[in-house]
């Protein structure tokens, strides 16, 4: 689910704004020219004409900026010939200065346009990377109803170190949600590594613990020769059988999922023996165990990353996720995420997050 306006809508609004803004420089030129012609001989308003191309360069391209600059120069020529003559020293220097300013701001408009094109290309690459790396989850996986959302901390970002995926097996559905330590392209690469390992092994490993061992081996192999302890991935790996009202969970240092019962209230799935984050198993002695929790018809499971918990309001208060989820009884997965996303952004200071956040909601429907 993407909460941002579509590219077509943004482009349409941008064109409307540009057309409205283009009126301003021409109005300014007309007003300055008329007032300057009618002003007393000792009053010279020609320097104000330089504001027209400078204003245009802030929102239009180099061609339009140059055209506005040309109109401003012609306006100054008209003022000069009307008041005195083109050979008047004062007007001559005003025209030369206006030409130089127009050339400079046209060049700056060219640089801005080049930068905007580069940003569009980068945004397109990011969107493509999101579709390849972080594939959207289907709204129906086996008997389960599913919804997912990714909220990037940066307004123009599309993907970071948060990850989620789902896979069907012969007996149920397996899911993973995780958070890569760090940011930037390295975090995206680590997220792609984990997702690729999950998709490759989720259908092959019989036991959930075997799947986690495979993920650990994949992350550790990628870190060979690197700095262990500096790169790791917290993750929650789950298995939801089709024919049993339970779920099995292995927590690798990840925040505990929440289950919203049909009778009301949100319960945190705290495992008794959590495993270390992926990539750190070689530094500690531990065993990977899967713990079973009830997950019956009508129950809703919420998986999330720590970007949700760490969202603060202006007073520094963290987002009370369990409390807000408990108040959302009876909602379908997509409706639940829609509500939580709006509530989370309203809670965050400035309506922006300090860290990327991902959420996945899963509901086991009641039998018909």
C-alpha positions as CSV (number, residue, x, y, z in Angstrom):
1,X,0.0,0.0,0.0
2,X,1.4,3.4,-1.0
3,X,0.1,6.4,0.9
4,X,1.7,9.0,-1.5
5,X,-0.2,10.6,-4.4
6,X,0.2,9.0,-7.8
7,X,2.8,10.3,-10.2
8,X,0.1,11.4,-12.6
9,X,-1.6,13.4,-9.9
10,X,1.6,15.0,-8.8
11,X,2.5,15.9,-12.4
12,X,-0.9,17.4,-13.0
13,X,-0.7,19.6,-9.8
14,X,2.9,20.6,-10.8
15,X,1.7,21.8,-14.2
16,X,-1.2,23.8,-12.8
17,X,1.1,25.5,-10.3
18,X,3.7,26.3,-13.0
19,X,1.1,27.9,-15.2
20,X,-0.2,30.0,-12.4
21,X,3.4,31.0,-11.4
22,X,4.3,32.1,-14.9
23,X,1.8,34.9,-14.8
24,X,3.7,36.6,-12.0
25,X,7.0,37.6,-13.8
26,X,5.1,39.0,-16.8
27,X,2.8,41.0,-14.5
28,X,5.9,42.3,-12.6
29,X,7.5,43.4,-15.9
30,X,4.4,45.2,-17.1
31,X,3.9,47.0,-13.7
32,X,7.6,48.1,-13.5
33,X,7.7,49.3,-17.1
34,X,4.5,51.4,-16.8
35,X,5.5,52.9,-13.4
36,X,9.0,53.6,-14.5
37,X,7.8,55.5,-17.6
38,X,5.4,57.6,-15.5
39,X,7.9,58.1,-12.6
40,X,9.8,61.4,-12.2
41,X,13.2,61.7,-14.0
42,X,15.2,61.1,-10.8
43,X,13.3,57.7,-10.1
44,X,14.6,54.6,-11.8
45,X,12.8,51.3,-11.3
46,X,14.7,49.3,-14.0
47,X,16.7,47.2,-11.4
48,X,13.4,45.7,-10.3
49,X,13.1,44.0,-13.7
50,X,15.9,41.6,-12.7
51,X,13.5,40.0,-10.3
52,X,11.4,38.6,-13.2
53,X,14.0,36.1,-14.7
54,X,15.3,35.3,-11.2
55,X,11.8,34.4,-10.1
56,X,11.2,32.3,-13.2
57,X,14.4,30.4,-12.7
58,X,13.0,29.0,-9.3
59,X,10.3,27.0,-11.0
60,X,10.7,27.0,-14.8
61,X,13.2,25.6,-17.2
62,X,16.1,27.5,-18.9
63,X,14.1,28.3,-22.0
64,X,11.3,30.0,-20.2
65,X,13.8,31.8,-18.0
66,X,15.7,33.1,-21.0
67,X,12.4,34.2,-22.6
68,X,11.4,36.1,-19.5
69,X,14.8,37.6,-19.3
70,X,14.5,38.7,-23.0
71,X,11.1,40.3,-22.3
72,X,12.6,42.1,-19.3
73,X,15.4,43.5,-21.4
74,X,13.0,44.6,-24.1
75,X,10.9,46.3,-21.4
76,X,14.0,48.1,-20.2
77,X,14.8,49.2,-23.8
78,X,11.2,50.6,-24.1
79,X,11.6,52.5,-20.9
80,X,15.0,53.9,-22.0
81,X,13.8,55.1,-25.4
82,X,10.6,56.6,-23.8
83,X,12.3,58.5,-21.0
84,X,15.6,59.5,-22.6
85,X,17.5,57.4,-25.1
86,X,19.5,54.1,-25.4
87,X,22.7,56.0,-25.2
88,X,21.9,57.4,-21.8
89,X,24.6,56.0,-19.5
90,X,22.3,55.0,-16.6
91,X,19.9,53.1,-18.9
92,X,22.8,51.5,-20.8
93,X,24.3,50.0,-17.6
94,X,20.8,48.9,-16.5
95,X,20.4,47.0,-19.7
96,X,23.8,45.4,-19.5
97,X,23.3,44.4,-15.9
98,X,19.9,42.9,-16.8
99,X,21.4,40.9,-19.6
100,X,24.1,39.5,-17.4
101,X,21.6,38.6,-14.6
102,X,19.3,36.9,-17.2
103,X,22.2,34.8,-18.5
104,X,23.3,33.7,-15.0
105,X,19.8,32.7,-13.8
106,X,19.2,30.9,-17.1
107,X,22.4,28.9,-16.4
108,X,21.2,28.1,-12.9
109,X,17.8,27.1,-14.2
110,X,19.6,24.6,-16.5
111,X,21.5,23.1,-13.6
112,X,18.3,22.8,-11.6
113,X,16.6,21.0,-14.5
114,X,19.5,18.6,-14.8
115,X,19.3,17.8,-11.1
116,X,15.6,17.3,-11.3
117,X,16.0,14.8,-14.1
118,X,18.6,12.9,-12.1
119,X,16.2,12.8,-9.2
120,X,13.4,11.4,-11.4
121,X,15.8,8.7,-12.7
122,X,16.9,7.8,-9.1
123,X,13.2,7.7,-8.0
124,X,12.4,5.4,-10.9
125,X,15.3,3.1,-10.0
126,X,14.1,3.0,-6.4
127,X,10.5,2.1,-7.4
128,X,11.8,-0.7,-9.7
129,X,14.0,-1.9,-6.8
130,X,11.0,-2.0,-4.5
131,X,9.0,-4.1,-7.0
132,X,11.9,-6.5,-7.4
133,X,13.1,-6.8,-3.8
134,X,10.1,-6.0,-1.7
135,X,7.3,-7.6,-3.6
136,X,3.8,-6.6,-2.4
137,X,1.9,-9.4,-0.6
138,X,-1.3,-10.7,-2.1
139,X,-4.4,-9.9,-0.2
140,X,-5.2,-13.6,0.0
141,X,-2.6,-16.3,0.8
142,X,-4.1,-19.7,1.2
143,X,-6.9,-19.3,3.7
144,X,-5.4,-16.2,5.2
145,X,-6.4,-12.6,4.6
146,X,-3.2,-10.4,4.3
147,X,-2.3,-6.7,4.0
148,X,1.1,-5.0,4.1
149,X,2.5,-1.5,4.2
150,X,5.9,0.1,4.0
151,X,6.4,3.7,5.3
152,X,9.7,5.3,4.3
153,X,11.2,7.8,6.7
154,X,12.5,9.9,3.8
155,X,9.8,11.5,1.7
156,X,11.4,10.5,-1.6
157,X,12.6,7.1,-0.5
158,X,10.8,3.9,-1.6
159,X,12.7,1.1,0.1
160,X,15.2,0.8,2.9
161,X,16.3,-1.9,5.3
162,X,12.9,-3.2,6.5
163,X,11.6,-6.3,4.8
164,X,8.7,-8.8,4.7
165,X,7.7,-11.7,2.6
166,X,5.3,-14.7,2.6
167,X,5.5,-18.2,1.0
168,X,3.1,-21.0,0.7
169,X,4.1,-24.6,1.7
170,X,2.2,-27.8,1.4
171,X,0.7,-27.5,4.9
172,X,0.5,-23.7,5.5
173,X,1.9,-20.3,5.1
174,X,5.3,-19.0,6.2
175,X,6.1,-15.3,6.8
176,X,9.1,-13.2,7.7
177,X,9.4,-9.6,8.8
178,X,12.8,-8.1,9.5
179,X,14.9,-5.0,10.0
180,X,18.4,-4.6,8.7
181,X,20.8,-2.6,10.9
182,X,21.9,0.5,9.1
183,X,20.6,2.6,6.2
184,X,21.3,3.3,2.5
185,X,22.2,0.9,-0.3
186,X,24.0,-1.5,2.0
187,X,20.9,-2.0,4.0
188,X,18.9,-2.5,0.8
189,X,21.4,-5.1,-0.3
190,X,21.2,-7.0,3.0
191,X,17.4,-6.9,2.9
192,X,17.5,-8.4,-0.7
193,X,19.9,-11.1,0.6
194,X,17.5,-12.2,3.4
195,X,14.4,-12.1,1.2
196,X,16.1,-14.1,-1.5
197,X,17.3,-16.7,1.0
198,X,13.7,-16.9,2.5
199,X,12.1,-17.3,-0.9
200,X,14.6,-20.0,-1.9
201,X,14.3,-22.1,1.3
202,X,10.7,-21.5,2.6
203,X,9.4,-24.3,0.4
204,X,12.3,-26.7,1.0
205,X,12.9,-26.7,4.7
206,X,10.6,-29.0,6.6
207,X,11.0,-27.5,10.0
208,X,10.8,-23.8,10.8
209,X,14.0,-24.0,12.8
210,X,15.7,-25.4,9.7
211,X,14.5,-22.3,7.7
212,X,16.0,-20.0,10.3
213,X,19.3,-21.9,10.3
214,X,19.4,-21.5,6.5
215,X,18.8,-17.7,6.8
216,X,21.5,-17.4,9.4
217,X,24.0,-19.3,7.2
218,X,23.1,-17.0,4.2
219,X,23.6,-13.8,6.2
220,X,26.8,-15.1,8.0
221,X,28.3,-16.2,4.6
222,X,27.8,-12.7,3.3
223,X,29.6,-11.3,6.3
224,X,32.6,-13.5,5.9
225,X,35.6,-11.2,5.8
226,X,33.5,-8.4,7.0
227,X,32.9,-6.9,10.5
228,X,30.7,-9.3,12.5
229,X,28.6,-7.5,15.0
230,X,28.3,-4.4,12.9
231,X,25.8,-5.9,10.4
232,X,22.9,-8.0,11.4
233,X,19.2,-8.5,10.8
234,X,16.4,-8.7,13.4
235,X,13.6,-11.0,12.2
236,X,10.5,-12.8,13.2
237,X,9.9,-16.0,11.2
238,X,6.5,-17.6,11.4
239,X,4.5,-20.6,10.2
240,X,0.7,-20.7,10.2
241,X,-0.7,-24.2,9.5
242,X,-3.9,-24.4,7.4
243,X,-5.5,-27.1,9.6
244,X,-4.5,-26.0,13.1
245,X,-5.6,-22.9,15.1
246,X,-2.0,-22.0,16.0
247,X,1.1,-20.3,14.7
248,X,4.7,-21.1,15.3
249,X,7.2,-18.3,15.8
250,X,11.0,-18.0,15.9
251,X,12.1,-14.5,17.1
252,X,15.6,-13.5,16.1
253,X,15.8,-10.4,18.3
254,X,12.7,-8.8,16.7
255,X,9.9,-6.9,18.5
256,X,7.1,-9.4,19.5
257,X,4.2,-9.7,17.1
258,X,0.7,-8.8,18.4
259,X,-2.4,-10.9,18.1
260,X,-5.8,-9.1,18.2
261,X,-8.3,-11.6,19.5
262,X,-11.8,-11.8,18.4
263,X,-12.9,-11.2,22.0
264,X,-10.9,-8.0,22.2
265,X,-7.4,-7.0,23.4
266,X,-4.0,-7.3,21.9
267,X,-1.6,-9.9,23.1
268,X,2.1,-9.8,22.6
269,X,3.8,-13.0,21.4
270,X,6.8,-13.1,23.7
271,X,8.9,-16.1,23.1
272,X,10.6,-17.8,26.0
273,X,13.9,-18.5,24.2
274,X,14.6,-15.9,21.5
275,X,17.4,-16.5,19.0
276,X,20.0,-13.9,18.3
277,X,19.6,-11.6,15.3
278,X,20.6,-13.1,11.9
279,X,24.4,-12.7,11.5
280,X,25.2,-12.8,15.2
281,X,24.7,-16.6,15.9
282,X,28.5,-17.1,15.7
283,X,29.1,-14.6,18.5
284,X,26.8,-16.3,21.1
285,X,25.9,-19.8,22.2
286,X,22.2,-20.3,21.5
287,X,19.7,-22.7,20.1
288,X,16.9,-21.9,17.7
289,X,13.5,-23.0,18.9
290,X,10.0,-22.5,17.6
291,X,7.3,-21.6,20.1
292,X,3.6,-22.3,19.4
293,X,0.9,-19.7,20.1
294,X,-2.9,-19.9,19.7
295,X,-4.2,-18.3,16.4
296,X,-7.8,-19.2,15.9
297,X,-10.5,-18.1,13.5
298,X,-11.2,-14.4,13.6
299,X,-7.8,-13.6,15.2
300,X,-5.6,-10.9,13.5
301,X,-1.8,-11.1,13.6
302,X,0.2,-7.8,13.4
303,X,3.9,-8.0,12.4
304,X,5.8,-4.7,12.5
305,X,9.4,-3.3,12.6
306,X,10.8,-1.1,15.3
307,X,10.3,2.0,13.2
308,X,6.6,1.8,14.4
309,X,7.5,1.6,18.1
310,X,10.2,4.4,17.9
311,X,7.9,7.0,16.4
312,X,7.8,9.9,18.9
313,X,5.5,12.9,19.2
314,X,6.7,16.4,20.0
315,X,6.9,15.6,23.7
316,X,9.1,12.6,23.0
317,X,6.5,10.0,23.8
318,X,6.8,6.7,21.8
319,X,3.9,5.4,19.8
320,X,1.7,3.2,22.0
321,X,1.2,0.4,19.4
322,X,-0.3,-2.3,21.6
323,X,-2.8,0.2,23.0
324,X,-3.9,1.5,19.6
325,X,-4.1,-2.0,18.2
326,X,-6.3,-3.1,21.1
327,X,-8.8,-0.3,20.2
328,X,-9.1,-1.7,16.6
329,X,-11.1,-4.8,17.3
330,X,-13.2,-6.2,14.4
331,X,-11.2,-4.6,11.6
332,X,-10.1,-6.4,8.5
333,X,-6.3,-6.5,7.8
334,X,-6.3,-3.6,5.2
335,X,-8.6,-1.5,7.3
336,X,-6.4,-2.1,10.4
337,X,-3.3,-1.0,8.6
338,X,-5.0,2.0,7.0
339,X,-6.1,3.1,10.5
340,X,-2.7,2.5,12.1
341,X,-0.8,4.3,9.3
342,X,-2.9,7.4,9.7
343,X,-2.7,7.3,13.5
344,X,1.1,6.7,13.4
345,X,1.8,9.6,11.1
346,X,-0.5,11.8,13.2
347,X,1.4,10.8,16.3
348,X,4.8,11.4,14.8
349,X,6.3,14.9,15.2
350,X,5.9,16.8,12.0
351,X,4.0,13.8,10.5
352,X,7.3,12.2,9.5
353,X,9.0,9.1,10.8
354,X,12.6,9.0,12.1
355,X,13.0,5.4,10.8
356,X,11.4,3.3,8.1
357,X,8.5,1.3,9.3
358,X,6.8,-1.8,7.9
359,X,3.6,-3.6,9.0
360,X,1.9,-6.8,7.9
361,X,-1.5,-7.8,9.1
362,X,-2.8,-11.4,8.8
363,X,-6.3,-12.7,9.6
364,X,-7.5,-16.2,9.9
365,X,-11.1,-16.0,8.7
366,X,-13.8,-17.8,10.6
367,X,-15.2,-20.8,8.9
368,X,-18.3,-20.2,6.7
